[in-house]
Amino acid sequence: MKLVFTYENSLPNDQADAEVVVNTAAAFARRGHEVVLLCPQDGHHPSTAEDVLRHFGVNGPLGVHVHRPPPWSRAIARFTTNAPTIERGRQHFTQIADLLAAPPVRDAEVIYTRHFLLALRAMELGKSVFFDHYRPFGDQIPPMQPLIRSMMAHPKFLGMVAHSKVAADAYRRLGMPDSMIEVRHNGFDPSRVRPPIERLEARARTGLDPDRNTVVYSGRVNQKKGLDVVLDLARRQPETHFVIVGSEGQGTIEEAAETLANVTIVGWRPSSAVVPYLYAADVLIIPPSSVPLQRFGSTVLPLKVFLYLAIERPILAGDTPDIREVLGADNACLVPAGDVDAADAALKRLWASKEEQARLSAGAAETAKGLTWDSRAERIERFLLERIEGSRVDLAPRWKASEWAAECRTWLRDGLVEGRWIQPGKAP
């Protein structure tokens, strides 16, 4: 099958969604499909296909088409160096405008995308579209619901994969037939974490104390990730070393950490340099906070969950609907989101029981076995082929315009009064 995967921002970058798109495309290519990844070129720092493949360490015959923006777009780029939001918008619309001209698109049998407007444009051009996303956009931003429904109702729309049940339920509420949507969790690349690194060797590589109880977080370092809960834990357990990997500068989290002698902030590292920190941990932490999912909405079942499982360490996380889809009593220690007392008590129980640490580590290893990018692509491929061969299904009559109007009013009120433009997800 000839597939074109699209990514709306320039590559390479270190965003989690970029890692998902590139690794999924590469896994499809390894399955014998003719796959091209289509992405816009950064007007400030032009990249090549070789740059993209090298950055992500892609293993497989993945083609990359970096399309050069038209002159008008390059002119805009000269004035958006310090305006990332405008720059991203420019890249998005450049990609849509360039879709017709991109050579790989002409012969593609399926456009595999996560961009609503691009999906609609591709279908207008007669291309079959398969959608893949991780955010429950209809719940979070109600004005987008008619746009999403237009995409789903188009006769060239094949169906979609959601990265979590939380996201899938949001599309079902908009009328997506159950037969046209499937949940396939993200994955990890085994080559990133193998061979495993013994804990003491990892401590030596990273310069961490070999004898101290150590908790490690890796990822973006900002308030959107709920890291204030991690700092509260550090204040309660001064004997425990908390290592936060992924800082990109001096922000509020970094400033608060300066007052805590048991917190080490590590700057942003390429993935190969992050892995030793993960293996150096006694416990890996996903901040047990509801903020990433409910307040900002950009973190739904974070990608680090799958890498953490592959490291085979106990995981401490919040018991949120998205996390609960993969982590549970057999492979992690879940506590009520935002409850620092519960997180403190849970961590102390882990320090008191090597047996419990070993049990959760074994559970993580068992869960990780079926969560590679290749296994994910195999399951998506099976579903995609079913949709290509299957008949068109009309939208289910679940969506009501009156309810949508009420949600839009709430969204507008919360945005104008509270500055909260992302609505919390609905109860599963």
N, C-alpha and C positions, 0 to 999 in steps of 0.2 A: 504494500500500500504506500502511496505517495502522500506524506504528511508534511504540513507546514505548521510549526509551532511559532506562536508570536509572543514577544515580550515587549511591553509598552515603554520601558525605559532603556537607556543606553547600557551596554555591557562592555567590560566587566564591572560589577559592583558587588558589595558584600551584603546586600539585602537578602533576607531569608527567602522572599518570594522568587528572587533570581535563582537561588540554589535549587528550589523546587522545580522551576520550569526547565532549567538546563539539565538537571539530572533525570527528569522524566523524559525529556526529548532524547537524551543519550541512551536511556534504557530501552526506549522504543527502537532506536537505531540498532542496538545490539540484538534485538529480536528479529532483525532482517528486513525492517521497513526502510524505505527511502525517506529520510527525515532531514528537513532543513529548518533551522531556527532563524527566524526573522526578527531583527531588532533595529531600532534607530541608532544613528551615530550621534555621539555627543558633539555638539557644536564647538565646545571648548577644548576637548581632549579626544580627537578622533582615534578610534580603535579599529583593529582588524579582526578577522575571523580567528587568526592565530592567537591574538591577545585573549580572546574569550575562551578558547579551548584550553590554553595554558593556565589561565587564572583558576578555572574550575577543575583542572586535572581530569578532563573528560577522557574516558576510556571507551572507545567505540567509534564507528564511522559516521559521526554526526556532522552534517554540513551546517555552516553558519553564514547567513547573508546579512551583513551590516549595511543598511542602505543609507546613502548619503542624503542629507536633507536638501531640499531645493534652495535656490539663492535667497528667496524671501525669508525662509526659516533661518538660514545661516546669518542673515542680517539681524534678525531678532536676537539670536544667540549672543551676539556681541554685546548686547545691553542687559543680559540676564545672568551674568557671572555671579552676582551676589543675591540672586532671587531664585532659589531652587524650585519653589512652587511654580513660578512662571516657566522655568526651564523644563520641568517635567510635563507641564501642559503642552508646551511647544513640541516636545518629543512625541506625545500621544497623538496630537493632531497631524504631525508630520507623517507618522506611521500610517494613519488612516488615509491621508491624501496620497501616499506613495504605494498603497496596496495594489492598485491596478498595474503600476509600472514594475513592481518587483518580479523578476523573472521566475522565481520558484513558485509563485502563486498561480501562474497560468496553468501549470500542469498538475497542481495539487488536487488530490481526491478529497481530502478533508483538511480544513483549517482548525487547528487545535489552539484555543485562545482563552484568555481570562479577561478580555477587554470587551465590554458591552457594545460600545459604539463600533468598534472594529468588527465585532461579530455581525452586527446589523449590516454594515457596509459589505462585508464579504458575502453575506447571503443575497444582498441585492445584486451582486455580481454573478450569482448563480452557484456559489460554492457551498458545499455542505459544511456545517460548523458543529464542532464539539466543544463544550464549555467546561472549564475546570476552575474552581475557586475555593477560597478558604473562609471568606467573610460572609456573614448573613446580612448582605447589604440591604435587602428590603426591610428588615427589622431595624437596622441601624440608621438608615437614611430613607424614611418613607417616601419622599418625592421621587425616588428612583424606581418605585414599584411599576409604574406604567411602562417605563423603558425596559425593565427586565421582562415584563409580560410580553412586550412586543417581540423581544428576542425569542422567548420560549414558544410563542405562537406561530413563528415563521415556518413555512413548510420545509425549509432547508435546514432547520435546527434538528440535530440528531439526538441531543440529550446532554447530560453533564455528569461530572464527578465532583463531589464535594469532599473536602478534606476532613470533615467531621459531621456527626449527626446534628450538632448545633447549627451548622451552616445549612445542611440539607433540609432541615425542618423549615428554615426560613423560606426556601424556594418552594417547598411543598405548599406552604401557606398561600403563596401567590398563584397556585394552580398547577404547579409542575406535577404531571402524572407520576405515580410511584415507579412505573416501568421505565421512565426516562431519566431517572436520577439514581446514582449509586454512591455510597460512602466508601472512599478508599483513603485510609490514613496515609500520611507522608512516610518517609523512610530515611535510611542512612546509607552511606557508601562504606561497605566493610573495609575497603582498602585504606580508609582514613584512620581506622582504629586498630588495624592489625599489622604486625603482631602486637599483642598487648604488652604494656609496660608495667613491670613490677612497681608497687607503690614506693618503695625506698629509692629505686632508680629514678622514678618520676620526680620525687622530692629533690633528689640531687640535681637533676636537670633544671628544675625550676627555682632552686635555691630556697625551698620551703623547709621548715623545721621537720626533721624525720620523726620526732617523738610526740608532736602536738596534735590533738584532735583538730581536724581541718575540714571545713565546709567550703565548697567551691561553687561559684556561679559563673557562667559564661554567657555572653550575649551583649546586647545593647545596654549601655549604662545610662539610664535616665529615669525620671519619675513615672513614665508611662509603664515601666516594667514592675512596679510595686516593690522596688528595692528598699524603700523606707522600712518595710517590715523586716528585711534582712538586717538593717542597721539596728533596729530595735532589739532583734535577737542578739546581736553582738554586744549591746549594752547589758543584756541580762546574763550573758555567758562570757565574761572577760577572759576566761581561761581557754576558750575555743578560738582558733584562728579562722577568720572568714576572709576568703580570697575572692575578689570580684574582678573578672577578666573581661575586658572589652571597652574600656574607657576611651573616649575620643576627644577629651579635653576637660577643662575645669567647669563642672556643672554643680548643681545643688547636691547631688549624691556624693560627688568627690569632695566637696567642701565639708559636708557633714562627716564623712569618713576620716577626715584629717584629725578630728578630735578623739578618735577611737584607736588606741594602740594595737588592738587585736584585729584590725581590718587592713588588708592590703589591697590597693587598687592597682591593677595591671592594665597597661594600655592595650589598644586594639592589636590583635595578632592574626596572622593568616591561620587558616584552619589547622595546618600541620603543626603550628606552634601552640595552639590551644590544647590539643589532645594530651600532651604531657601534664598540663595542669589538671585535667579531668582525672587522669589516672593517679595523680598525687592526692586526690581527695579521699577522705573517709566517707563523706556524705556529699552528694550533689544536690543542689537546691534550685527549685523553681519557686520564686517568691510566692508564698502562700497569701496571695492578695486577690481580691476581685477587681482591682483597678484595671489591669490590662484588658480583660474581657468586657467588663460592664461600663467602665468610664471612657476608655479610648477605643476599644473595639478592634484595634489593629493586631492584637495578639489572640488568636483562637487556636487552641491546641498547638502551642509553640513547637517549632522544629527541633529545639534542643531536647525535647522529650525523647525523641528517637535516638539521638546521639548518646544521651545519658544512659538509656537502656543498654546500648551496645558496649558501654564502658564497664557495665556489671558492678555498679556500686549502689548502695542504698540511696533512694531518692526521697527528699522531703518536699512536699508540694501542697497546694491548696486544693480542697475538695470542691472544685468547680465543675459545671456540667461537661465542659470540653475535656478537661484533664481526666475526668472519670471514665471517659470512653476507652482509655488505654491503660491508665494506672489504677491500681486497686490494692487490696490488702495483701495480695500475693507478691507484688513487685515494687511497692512503694509505701511510704508512710504519709497518708493524707490527713490534713487537719482542716477545720473550718477556715475558709478564706478570711483573712484579716484578724484572726484570733491569735495574737502574739503569745498569750498565755498557753494556748494549746500547742503552738509550734515549739515553744520553749520546753514544755513538758515532754513532747514527743522526741525532741533532739536529746534530751537528757536520758530518756529510756534507751535510745540507740547507743549512747555512750556507755550505758551500764550493761549492755548485752551484746557481746561479740556474736553469739548465736543468732540473734535477731538480724544483725548486720549481714551475716552470711546467708540467712534465709532470703532476705530481700534481694541480695546480690544475685543469688541463684535464680530467683523469680524474674529479675530483670533480664538475665541472660536468656532464659527460656522465651520470654516475650519477644525479644529482639530477633529471634530466629526467622520470623516471618515478616519482618518489616524493612527489608532492603528495597532500594529503588527498583531493582530488577523484578522482585516479586510483586511490587505495586504495579509496574508496567504490564506484567503478565495478566493481572486481574483486570486492569483497565482495558487492555486490548480485547479480552474476551467480551467485556460489556460493550465496547465500541462496535465490534463486529456484529453483535446481536442487534444493536440499534441500526446499523447500516442495512441489515437484512430484514429488520422488523418493519411493521406498518406504522404510519403516523398516528399519534394519539392526541386527541384534543385536550386542551387545558381543563383541569378539574374545576368544578364550580365552587371553589373555596373562597375566592377573593371577592370582597364586597366594596364598592366604591365609597359607601357611607363610612365604613370602618377606616378605609384609607384616608378619607378627608379628615377624620378625627385624629388619626395618627400624625398627619401633616401639621395640624394645628398644634398638637403637643410638641412636635419637633421644633416648629418655628418659635413657640413660646419659650421652650427650654434654651434654644439657641440665643434668642435676643435677651432674655432675662438672666440666664445663668452662664451663657457662653458655652453650653453643652450641645454640640451639633451632632453627636453620636448618641443614639438612643441605646439603652441596654437591651440585650436580647430578650426574647420572650421565653417564658418557662417551657422546658421541653415537655 
